[in-house]
Amino acid sequence: MAHISIVGSGNMGQAISGIAAKGGNTTELLNSSDTGTPVTGEIVVLAVPYPKVAEVIDQRGAQLAGKIVVDITNPLDFATFDGLTVPADGSAATEIAAALQRCYKEAGKPAAYEEFLDEAEAAYPEASAPVLAKARWVQANGDNPREYLSGRLSRKPTLQGLLLWLEGGPVPDTTLESLQTLRESLGRSIQARPKHLCSSCGLRPNVLYWQCPQCKSWGTVVPAEDVF
């Protein structure tokens, strides 16, 4: 059985703790007043609002290195409750994976972080989060992420990945294959972007609705102007 540390003692934290305990696991609940209490579980659940995740990572730092970190947060814009605080083609997982690299550096285990990203990419080949986190890791270590990203963009194109690819510097004159990859990736990314917008609630569906399925308003779903 596992020992699980749950950061956040609200409704979700308590519910997860209860379910884990019923399965024979041991748990510890940590709240905002327990910053001096180290994380001891081999599994760490982040049961806090998404805006608090960065604070938890800053506080816990090296304690999270080598742990299985489970994120249950939703990057909801709590100011408006009608959108997300991450890019349209991004995710909270991508942001958290990138932030966790600091934990490994503080623990003096940078190689372990790279190994973790490689294992995550192998286990979830269709997921973009491990690829983006690895590209940022490569970039943070002073290397050009273009070589790493080139083949992966054709498999899983994302606008964030394309921006990282372009940050690698001027496109070499002879990289016809890379340019083809970029062209195909841009096309697939544009096709994947939501093509419509509800002017009433902000829903971004891929198809045109006469009645918005979210707010039930009529005639408010129109083509999105930011789809280029």
C-alpha positions as CSV (number, residue, x, y, z in Angstrom):
1,M,0.0,0.0,0.0
2,A,1.0,3.6,-0.5
3,H,1.6,6.6,1.8
4,I,-0.2,9.6,0.3
5,S,0.4,13.2,1.1
6,I,-2.6,15.5,0.2
7,V,-1.8,19.2,0.1
8,G,-5.2,20.9,0.7
9,S,-7.6,19.9,3.4
10,G,-10.8,21.2,1.8
11,N,-13.7,19.1,0.5
12,M,-11.7,17.4,-2.2
13,G,-8.7,16.8,0.0
14,Q,-10.8,15.2,2.7
15,A,-12.7,13.1,0.2
16,I,-9.6,11.8,-1.5
17,S,-8.0,11.0,1.9
18,G,-11.1,9.0,3.0
19,I,-11.2,7.0,-0.2
20,A,-7.4,6.3,-0.1
21,A,-7.7,5.2,3.6
22,K,-10.5,2.8,2.7
23,G,-8.2,1.2,0.2
24,G,-5.7,0.5,3.0
25,N,-3.4,3.4,2.2
26,T,-2.0,5.8,4.8
27,T,-2.6,9.5,4.2
28,E,-1.6,12.9,5.6
29,L,-3.5,16.1,5.1
30,L,-1.5,19.3,4.8
31,N,-3.1,22.7,4.8
32,S,-1.8,26.3,4.5
33,S,-0.7,26.3,8.1
34,D,1.5,23.2,7.7
35,T,4.2,24.7,5.5
36,G,6.8,23.6,8.1
37,T,5.7,20.0,7.9
38,P,7.6,18.1,5.2
39,V,5.8,16.0,2.6
40,T,6.4,12.3,3.5
41,G,4.2,10.4,1.0
42,E,5.6,8.9,-2.2
43,I,2.4,10.2,-3.8
44,V,1.5,13.8,-3.5
45,V,-2.0,15.1,-4.4
46,L,-2.4,18.8,-5.1
47,A,-5.9,19.5,-3.8
48,V,-5.7,23.2,-3.8
49,P,-7.2,25.9,-6.2
50,Y,-5.0,26.3,-9.3
51,P,-3.8,29.8,-8.4
52,K,-2.2,28.2,-5.2
53,V,-0.3,25.5,-7.1
54,A,2.8,27.7,-7.8
55,E,2.9,28.7,-4.1
56,V,2.8,25.1,-3.0
57,I,5.7,24.2,-5.4
58,D,7.7,27.2,-4.2
59,Q,7.2,26.2,-0.6
60,R,7.8,22.5,-1.0
61,G,10.5,22.7,-3.6
62,A,12.9,19.7,-3.3
63,Q,10.3,17.7,-1.2
64,L,8.4,17.0,-4.4
65,A,11.4,15.7,-6.4
66,G,11.0,12.0,-7.2
67,K,7.4,12.0,-6.0
68,I,4.3,11.0,-8.0
69,V,2.5,14.4,-8.2
70,V,-1.2,14.2,-8.9
71,D,-2.9,17.4,-10.0
72,I,-6.7,17.7,-9.6
73,T,-6.8,21.4,-10.1
74,N,-8.9,23.2,-12.7
75,P,-7.2,26.4,-14.2
76,L,-10.5,28.3,-14.1
77,D,-10.4,32.1,-14.2
78,F,-11.9,32.7,-10.8
79,A,-12.4,36.4,-11.6
80,T,-15.0,35.7,-14.3
81,F,-15.7,31.9,-14.1
82,D,-16.1,31.9,-17.9
83,G,-12.6,30.8,-19.2
84,L,-9.3,29.2,-18.4
85,T,-6.0,30.9,-17.3
86,V,-3.9,28.7,-19.5
87,P,-3.4,29.0,-23.3
88,A,-6.1,27.4,-25.5
89,D,-3.7,24.7,-26.6
90,G,-2.1,24.4,-23.2
91,S,-3.0,22.8,-19.9
92,A,-2.4,23.0,-16.2
93,A,-0.4,19.8,-16.4
94,T,2.0,21.5,-18.8
95,E,2.5,24.5,-16.5
96,I,2.9,22.3,-13.4
97,A,5.4,19.9,-15.1
98,A,7.5,22.9,-16.1
99,A,7.4,24.3,-12.6
100,L,8.4,21.0,-11.0
101,Q,11.8,21.2,-12.7
102,R,12.8,23.6,-10.0
103,C,12.1,21.0,-7.4
104,Y,14.5,18.6,-9.0
105,K,17.2,21.3,-9.3
106,E,16.8,22.2,-5.7
107,A,17.2,18.5,-4.8
108,G,20.3,18.2,-6.9
109,K,18.6,15.7,-9.2
110,P,18.3,17.3,-12.7
111,A,19.0,14.0,-14.5
112,A,16.0,12.4,-12.6
113,Y,13.7,15.1,-13.9
114,E,14.8,14.5,-17.5
115,E,14.3,10.8,-17.0
116,F,10.8,11.4,-15.6
117,L,9.9,13.5,-18.7
118,D,11.2,10.8,-21.0
119,E,9.1,8.2,-19.2
120,A,6.0,10.4,-19.3
121,E,6.4,10.9,-23.0
122,A,6.8,7.2,-23.7
123,A,3.8,6.4,-21.5
124,Y,1.6,9.1,-23.1
125,P,2.8,9.6,-26.7
126,E,-0.3,11.6,-27.7
127,A,0.0,14.0,-24.7
128,S,1.5,17.4,-25.3
129,A,2.4,18.3,-21.7
130,P,5.6,16.1,-21.4
131,V,6.9,17.3,-24.8
132,L,6.4,21.0,-23.9
133,A,8.0,20.5,-20.5
134,K,11.0,18.7,-22.0
135,A,11.4,21.4,-24.6
136,R,11.4,24.1,-21.9
137,W,13.9,22.0,-19.9
138,V,16.2,21.8,-22.9
139,Q,15.9,25.5,-23.4
140,A,16.5,26.2,-19.7
141,N,19.8,24.3,-19.9
142,G,21.0,26.6,-22.7
143,D,20.4,24.2,-25.6
144,N,18.3,24.7,-28.7
145,P,14.9,22.9,-28.4
146,R,14.4,22.9,-32.2
147,E,16.0,19.5,-32.8
148,Y,14.0,17.9,-30.0
149,L,10.7,19.5,-31.2
150,S,11.0,19.0,-34.9
151,G,9.8,15.4,-35.1
152,R,7.4,15.7,-32.3
153,L,5.5,18.7,-33.8
154,S,4.4,16.6,-36.7
155,R,2.9,14.1,-34.3
156,K,1.4,16.5,-31.8
157,P,1.3,20.1,-33.0
158,T,0.7,22.8,-30.5
159,L,1.0,26.6,-30.9
160,Q,3.2,26.6,-27.7
161,G,5.5,24.1,-29.3
162,L,5.7,26.1,-32.5
163,L,6.6,29.2,-30.6
164,L,9.4,27.3,-28.8
165,W,10.6,25.9,-32.2
166,L,10.7,29.5,-33.6
167,E,12.6,30.7,-30.6
168,G,15.4,28.5,-31.7
169,G,16.6,31.3,-34.0
170,P,16.4,32.0,-37.7
171,V,15.2,29.1,-39.8
172,P,18.2,27.6,-41.7
173,D,17.9,28.0,-45.5
174,T,18.4,24.3,-46.1
175,T,15.8,22.9,-43.6
176,L,13.1,22.1,-46.1
177,E,11.9,19.2,-44.0
178,S,11.6,21.4,-40.9
179,L,9.7,24.0,-42.9
180,Q,7.3,21.3,-44.1
181,T,6.9,20.2,-40.5
182,L,6.1,23.8,-39.5
183,R,3.6,24.2,-42.3
184,E,1.8,21.0,-41.5
185,S,1.8,21.7,-37.8
186,L,0.4,25.2,-38.3
187,G,-2.4,23.8,-40.4
188,R,-3.3,21.1,-37.9
189,S,-3.2,23.6,-35.0
190,I,-5.4,26.1,-36.8
191,Q,-7.9,23.3,-37.6
192,A,-7.9,22.3,-34.0
193,R,-8.7,25.8,-32.7
194,P,-12.3,26.5,-31.7
195,K,-13.9,28.2,-34.7
196,H,-16.8,29.9,-33.0
197,L,-17.5,32.0,-30.0
198,C,-20.6,32.7,-27.9
199,S,-20.8,36.4,-27.3
200,S,-22.9,35.8,-24.2
201,C,-21.0,33.3,-22.1
202,G,-17.6,32.9,-24.0
203,L,-18.0,29.3,-25.0
204,R,-15.7,28.4,-27.9
205,P,-17.3,25.4,-29.8
206,N,-15.9,24.0,-33.0
207,V,-19.3,24.0,-34.7
208,L,-21.9,26.7,-35.2
209,Y,-25.0,26.4,-32.9
210,W,-28.2,28.4,-33.3
211,Q,-28.6,28.0,-29.5
212,C,-25.5,28.1,-27.3
213,P,-25.4,24.7,-25.5
214,Q,-23.9,26.3,-22.4
215,C,-25.9,29.5,-21.7
216,K,-28.9,28.6,-23.9
217,S,-28.9,32.0,-25.6
218,W,-30.1,32.1,-29.2
219,G,-28.1,33.6,-32.0
220,T,-25.1,34.4,-29.9
221,V,-22.6,31.8,-31.4
222,V,-20.7,33.5,-34.2
223,P,-17.4,32.8,-36.1
224,A,-14.4,33.6,-33.9
225,E,-12.4,36.5,-35.2
226,D,-9.1,35.3,-33.7
227,V,-9.0,32.1,-35.7
228,F,-6.4,33.0,-38.3
